[in-house]
Amino acid sequence: MKGEVPKNQPLASSTPLVGTVLAVQANFYRVRLENVKQVFLCTRRSRLKKIGQQVMVGDRVLVEEPDWADGRGAIAAVMPRKTQLNRPPIANAEQIFLVFALEEPTLDPYQLSRFLVKAETTGLKVGLCLNKADLVTTLAIEQWQQRLGDWGYQPVLLSIHNRTGVEQLTEQLYQKITVFAGLSGVGKSSLINLLAPGTNLRVGAVTSKLGRGRHTTRHVELFELPKGGLLADTPGFNQPDLNCTPADLSLYFPEARQRLATSSCQFSNCLHRDEPNCAVRGNWERYEHYLDFLAEAIAQQEALKQQPDAESSMKLKIKGSGKHQYEPKLASKKYRRRSRRSQHQALEELYQEAEE
């Protein structure tokens, strides 16, 4: 309880404590201290702000001047990160689980494929949860298991209603920082409420008009699992961006990686479209998905090339000390400041008009 001091703990200490950031809101950080298992509400030292050090959910930090009575402290330093995601902003995550529903909304293979590719680009271990298994037949489940197995994934079949598959998922989350991601309305918040009792996340329903859910998660937060581990719920979205280069795209398809592991293309820069002696091109289900995503990646690359060079919008200025410095160019004369001479002329004209 707030106001109680843990046994053998002083009211203040000059020795920094190690903790993990569970949530970030405005200029405050909820930090779970290690060993003592207490959550502090912390601020960030001004020197961290001066050097541009961002504090993210999942960061391991050093907390100074802990006040055990009020549960407050100050973050003095951020320890080196093992991994970092920018969207959503999470540090030190070890794996990402995509949560999709078999029904309500109906599972779309193309949309699922896009999410899987996006998850693969993070460099984290990728897992897959298929929720609402109680809404489909046993035959449909077996078909999806076979299909996704060919894609290179072994999904965990879940039913929050029947509480099936939860134990299997809990074992895969043990002592790890895991990110949950996926569509809105597939049951991520309900699943976290089941895995981490007491979180009481708001749950939204699937709209009958659009066939998809509304966003209920507004920010990133880590929740502690009873058996050990931290789980991050992220805001749901329906169309992730694919920000990878055309040359790297095939690496994010397990089917393509498997083909490249046993054989190689004739050309080192093969994009696996119509090049001769290509090891990737072939009769596998998601090859059409790959071609669509490749066209998108090429279009993005071409758009970046069309953007003006940063130096073209800068001008070189040589200071008196001989130092070279680039300054922004003014886009056009209408944005330039009027000279004093032109201002005086305009004033004289106004005075003459007034006298007349």
N, C-alpha and C positions, 0 to 999 in steps of 0.2 A: 504493500500500500504506500501511497505517496506520503512523505513525512517520516517514514520509518527508515532507520539506518541499518544496512545489513550487518550482521555480527562481524566483529573484528575489522570493520571498515571505518577509517577516520572520516571526519566531516569534510576534510580537504586534503589533498595530496599533491606534492610537486612532481611526482613520478607520472609520466604520461601512460595512459591505459590504451590498449588496443581494442577496437570495436569495428563493427560492420554497419554501414549506413543502410537502414531499412526503407527510409522514405525521405523525400525532399519536398518541402513546401515553403515557398517564398524564401526567406533567409534563415530558415530553421531546418535542422536535420535530426531525424530520429535515429539514434545509434545504439545498437545492442552491444554492450560490453562483453568481452570474452571472459571466461572463468567465473565471473560473478553473475552472469546471466541477467543483467539489469539493463533496461532501456533508458537512455538519457535523451533529453532534448537539448541539442547543441547549436551553437552559432559557429561561424567560420572566422578565424583570425584574419584581421585586415591585411596582413602581409601575404596571405594566400591570394586574396583578391588582387593585390598589387602586381603579383607575378603572373596573374591569369590562370591560377590553378583551379580548375573546376572540380567540384565534389559531386560525384554521381551515386545513384543507388547501386549498392553492391561494393562500393569502395571500402577497403580496410584502412582505417584512419587511426591517428594518435589523438587522444583526448586529454587535454590539460585541465588542471584545476577543477576536478570533479567535485560537485557539491552533492553528497549522498543524500542529504535531507530533502532537497528540492529536485533531485534527479536532473541536474543541469551541468553543462561543461562547455568547453570550447575545442573545436577541431584545430589542431596545431599543424598537422601534416597529413598528406595522403601517401600511402604506401604504393609501390609500383604495381601496376595492373597486369594481370595475366592475359585478359581479353578485354575488349571494349566494343560495345555496340552504340551507335549514334542514334538509330531509330529502331526501337526505343532506346533511350540513354540508360544503359546498364553496364556496370563494370564487373569483371571476374566471373561472368556466366560461363558454365561448362557445357551446357547442352540446351537445345531448343526443341520443344515439343509443339508440333502443330496440332491443334484441336479442331476437328471437323465433325459434323453430324452426318449420319447416313440418311436421315430424313429430317424435314422441318428445320432448316432448309435442305432440300435434296442435294446430295453430293454431286458436284460437277467435276468430272475428271480434268478438264482443261484448267479450271480455276485452281484445283488442288495441285496440279502440275506446276503452275506458276508460283504458288506459295512454297512448294518444295524447292524449286530452283532458288528463290529468294533466300530461303533458310540455309541452303548449301553455301551461298556466297558469304555467310557470316564466319565460316571456318569452324563453327561449333558442331558437336555431334548432333545429328538430326533424328528425332523420334516422331512418331505419328500416333495420335489417338483418334479413334472413330467412336464418337458418342452416339447415344440414342439407338443402340443396337436392338433394343426391345421393340422398335417400330418397324423392323424389316424381318423378312423370313430367314430361316437358317440357310437356305440355298443362296440368297442374296449375299449373306455374310461370307459364305465359302467362296463365292465368285469374286468378291472384293479382295479377300485374302490372297487368292491365286493371282489376281490381276496386279495388286500392289507388290506381291512377291516378285513378279516379273520386272517391276520397276526398280526393285532393289530395296524394298522396305518391308518390315514386319510390324504391322500396326497392332496396337493394343485396342481390343474391342471393349467398349465401355457401355454401361447403362446405369446412369445415376438413379433412375427409378428403381431398378432391381439391385443396385449396388454390386454389379458383376464387373470384374476386371479391375477393380480399385486396388486390390492387394497386389496384383501384378505391376500396376503402374507405380505404386508406392515403393516397391523394391527398386525400380529404375530411378527413382528420385532421391534415394537414400544418400545423405551427406553430400549433396551436390546443389549448386545454384542453378536452377532451371528456369527457363523463360517459356511461358505459355503464349502462343500467338495463334491467330486464325480469324475466321469470319466473326462478325457480330451475330449473336443469337444462337451459337452452337453449344452453349453450356459451359463456357470457361469459368465464369463466376460461380455457377452452381457447383462445378467440380472442385474448385478451390475451397468453397464452403464445406464440402464433404471431406477433402483431404486435410484441411487445417481448420478444425472446429473453432468457432469463436470469431472468425473473420467477418462474417455477416456482410458479405458483398451484396450490393443491389443487383437483382436479377431482372433482365428484360425479356419480353416475349417476342416471338417472330411475327412480323406483320403479315396479314393475309394478302394484302395488295401486292407487295413487292417480294414476298417469300424470303425475306431476310430479317435479321434482328436489328434492334437499335443499339447504339453504343451505350453501355452502362459504366464502363471503366474509363475514367478521365485522366488518370495519371499512373505512373509506374510505382509499384510498392512491392517490397519483399515480405512474404509471409512465412513464418516458421512452421515446419512440419513436426508433428509430435515425435516421430521416430528419428528425426534429424534431417536437416536439409532446408533450403530456402527456395521459395517458389515465387516467381514474378508474374503477375497478371498484367497484360498490356492492353491498351485500347484496341478494340477490334476494327478491322478495315476490310474492304472488299476487293481492292485492286492494288497489290504491292508493286512498287517500281522495280524494274530490272536494271540496275546500274552496273552492269558488267561489260567487259569488252567482248567483241565477237570472237577473239582468239581464245578466251577463257571459258566461254559458255559451255562447251562440251564437258568440261571438268565438273560441272554441277549436275550432270546426269549420271547416276550410277551405272546405267546400261552402257553409256559411251565409255566411261572409265574402265569397265570390264573388258570391252572390246580393245581399247588401247593398251590394256595390260598384257594381252596375249598377242597383239599384232601392232603394226605401226603403219601410218599412212606414207605414201610415196613422197609427199611434200611436207616439209616441216611447218609451213604456214597454212595447211589444209583447213578449210572451214567446213568440210564434210557436206558439201552440197553436190556439185557435179564434177569435182576433181577426180581424175583417174586413180585407180588403186587406193581408194579410201577405205580405211578399216572400220570407220564408224557408220557410214551410210549403209542402211540395210532395212530389213523387215522387222522393226521393233515398234511397238505401239506409239511411243512418245516421240518418234522421229519427226512426225508432222508438227508436234509442239515445238520441238527444237528448231525447225525451219522458221516457224512464226516468230519465236523469240529472237532468232538470229537476225531476221529482217529488222526487228525493232532495235536491236543492239547496233546494227550497222547504221540505221537512220539516226540514232542518238549520237553516234560517233561523227557522222557527217555534219550534224547540227553544231557540234562543238567546234569542228574545224571552221565553220562559217562565222563563228563569233570573232569580233575584232581582237587583235593582239592587245594585251594589256599596255605594252609600250606605245602603241599607236595613239592612245588617249593620254599619254604623259609627255611632258616636255622636259628637256634637260636644262638645269640651271646650275651655273658655276658660281659658287660663293667666293667671297674675298679670300678665304683661307685656301682656296684651290680645290675644295671638296666638290664633288659632283653629286647632285641631288635631283631626282625626278619629282615634278609637281604636276597635278592634273591640268590638262588643257581646258580652256573654256569652250563649250560646245559651239557657240555662235555669238555674234556681236550683241544679240538682244539680251544675253545674260551678263554682258560686261557692265561694269560700273561706269556711269557717265563721268567724263572728265570735268574738272572744276571750270574750265573755260566754257564748255558747252552749257554748264549749269548757269554761269553768270550771264551768258548771252540770252538764255531763256528768260531769266529774271528781268533783264533790261527790256526785252520785248514786252513782257507783262506790264512793266512800269509805263512804257510808252502807250500801250493800249489803254491803261487806266487814265493817263493824263488826257488822251484824246476823248 
